[in-house]
Every structure is written in C-alpha cells, then in structure tokens.
C-alpha cells in the first residue's frame, strides 16, 4: 500500500511542480476551457466503463 501512496504522491508532485507551471506559461492556452474538455472526457469515459 505504501508503494501505491508513493507513486500517487510522485505523480501529484510532478503535475504541480512541472506540468502546471508549463501549462500556465503557455501563451494562448485557456486553462478553463481545457478543464472543461478534460471533465467532459472524464464523464464520457466513466459512462463507457460504468459497471
């Protein structure tokens, strides 16, 4: 279980420290629109794989 926790924390830290700063610095990128697109895709995937 600790290995899973470490993997998740590593992933979260990578996003926070590397991916998000790069996304914020990208000119012309609408983060709110991107968030809406990701949420829509998540919903689509969840419906497709619902039990």
FILONU-46026 format. One record per atom (N, C-alpha, C): x, y, z; atom name. Coordinates in Angstrom, 3 decimals. Atoms other than C-alpha are relative to their C-alpha. Last residue first. Layout:
! residues N
         c1         c2         c3   atomo
          X          Y          Z      CA
...
! end
This chain:
! residues 51
         c1         c2         c3   atomo
      0.302      1.405     -0.323       N
    -20.422     -1.227    -14.107      CA
     -1.478     -0.297     -0.140       C
      0.829      0.157     -1.195       N
    -19.681      2.026    -15.861      CA
     -0.356     -1.474      0.197       C
     -0.514      1.086     -0.836       N
    -16.820      1.905    -18.355      CA
     -0.808     -0.202      1.276       C
     -0.362      1.142      0.846       N
    -18.376      3.955    -21.152      CA
      0.392     -1.213      0.833       C
      1.250      0.583      0.495       N
    -20.082      6.317    -18.720      CA
      0.284     -1.257     -0.824       C
      0.668      0.626     -1.142       N
    -16.812      6.932    -16.866      CA
     -1.308     -0.666     -0.442       C
     -0.687      1.248     -0.324       N
    -15.009      7.545    -20.140      CA
     -0.675     -0.738      1.146       C
      0.188      0.946      1.109       N
    -17.524     10.136    -21.298      CA
      0.625     -1.346      0.317       C
      1.390      0.446     -0.076       N
    -17.524     11.859    -17.912      CA
     -0.285     -1.035     -1.074       C
      0.092      0.877     -1.172       N
    -13.725     12.021    -17.951      CA
     -1.408     -0.571      0.118       C
     -0.604      1.282      0.397       N
    -13.797     13.441    -21.489      CA
     -0.073     -1.006      1.146       C
      0.913      0.645      0.950       N
    -16.234     16.161    -20.440      CA
      0.538     -1.369     -0.418       C
      1.153      0.477     -0.769       N
    -14.103     16.989    -17.390      CA
     -0.993     -0.727     -0.900       C
     -0.430      1.170     -0.768       N
    -10.971     17.197    -19.549      CA
     -1.156     -0.586      0.800       C
     -0.197      1.103      0.940       N
    -12.701     19.499    -22.028      CA
      0.411     -1.278      0.731       C
      1.320      0.449      0.446       N
    -13.989     21.745    -19.248      CA
      0.111     -1.186     -0.953       C
      0.627      0.695     -1.131       N
    -10.527     21.937    -17.665      CA
     -1.372     -0.532     -0.389       C
     -0.654      1.300     -0.102       N
     -9.002     22.825    -21.057      CA
     -0.626     -0.822      1.120       C
      0.531      0.808      1.094       N
    -11.545     25.614    -21.465      CA
      0.601     -1.403      0.041       C
      1.390      0.290     -0.353       N
    -10.637     26.969    -18.032      CA
     -0.643     -0.865     -1.087       C
      0.040      1.085     -0.985       N
     -6.934     26.655    -18.814      CA
     -1.414     -0.360      0.414       C
      1.110     -0.334     -0.881       N
     -7.216     28.719    -21.983      CA
     -0.182     -1.157      0.982       C
      0.661      1.183     -0.546       N
     -3.818     28.313    -23.616      CA
     -1.060      0.448      1.000       C
      1.185      0.366      0.766       N
     -2.914     31.336    -25.730      CA
     -0.737     -1.229      0.513       C
      0.821     -1.105      0.498       N
      0.584     31.629    -24.360      CA
     -1.175     -0.535     -0.801       C
      0.282      0.130      1.423       N
      1.893     28.637    -22.462      CA
     -0.941      1.105     -0.445       C
     -0.904     -0.861      0.767       N
      3.247     29.759    -19.085      CA
     -0.268     -0.039     -1.504       C
      0.311     -1.398     -0.305       N
      0.284     28.336    -17.139      CA
      0.834      0.960     -0.852       C
      1.308     -0.310      0.589       N
      0.702     24.978    -18.887      CA
     -0.352      1.462      0.232       C
     -0.181     -0.074      1.453       N
      4.415     24.869    -18.080      CA
     -1.312      0.373     -0.679       C
     -0.717     -1.239      0.333       N
      3.722     25.724    -14.432      CA
      0.228      0.161     -1.507       C
      0.854     -1.172     -0.149       N
      1.032     23.005    -14.336      CA
      0.741      1.306     -0.266       C
      0.999     -0.126      1.056       N
      3.221     20.236    -15.781      CA
     -0.814      1.291      0.114       C
     -0.509     -0.022      1.376       N
      6.370     20.574    -13.693      CA
     -1.075      0.312     -1.036       C
     -1.294     -0.672      0.133       N
      5.853     21.265     -9.970      CA
      0.492      0.143     -1.439       C
     -0.038     -1.312     -0.651       N
      2.146     20.528     -9.520      CA
      1.289      0.757     -0.325       C
      0.987     -0.890      0.601       N
      1.924     17.719    -12.036      CA
      0.124      1.409      0.569       C
     -0.422     -0.281      1.374       N
      5.170     16.116    -10.939      CA
     -0.972      0.960     -0.678       C
     -1.093     -0.971     -0.076       N
      4.135     16.451     -7.290      CA
      0.516      0.364     -1.382       C
      0.592     -1.294     -0.379       N
      0.821     14.719     -7.967      CA
      1.087      1.075      0.034       C
      0.771     -0.481      1.139       N
      2.573     11.855     -9.794      CA
     -0.576      1.387      0.285       C
     -0.978     -0.360      1.026       N
      5.143     11.385     -7.029      CA
     -0.718      0.606     -1.207       C
     -0.619     -1.258     -0.430       N
      2.373     11.447     -4.421      CA
      1.022      0.489     -1.016       C
      1.001     -1.061      0.147       N
      0.450      8.789     -6.338      CA
      0.605      1.349      0.377       C
      0.192     -0.230      1.432       N
      3.508      6.560     -6.715      CA
     -0.983      1.137     -0.247       C
     -1.185     -0.684      0.513       N
      4.393      6.929     -3.034      CA
     -0.148      0.334     -1.483       C
      0.026     -1.365     -0.518       N
      0.847      6.028     -1.989      CA
      1.185      0.806     -0.526       C
      1.050     -0.701      0.731       N
      0.883      2.987     -4.247      CA
     -0.065      1.456      0.447       C
     -0.515     -0.226      1.349       N
      4.217      1.871     -2.797      CA
     -1.013      0.755     -0.848       C
     -0.886     -1.162     -0.045       N
      2.881      2.377      0.729      CA
      0.576      0.306     -1.384       C
      0.824     -1.189      0.000       N
      0.000      0.000      0.000      CA
      0.869      1.254      0.000       C
! end
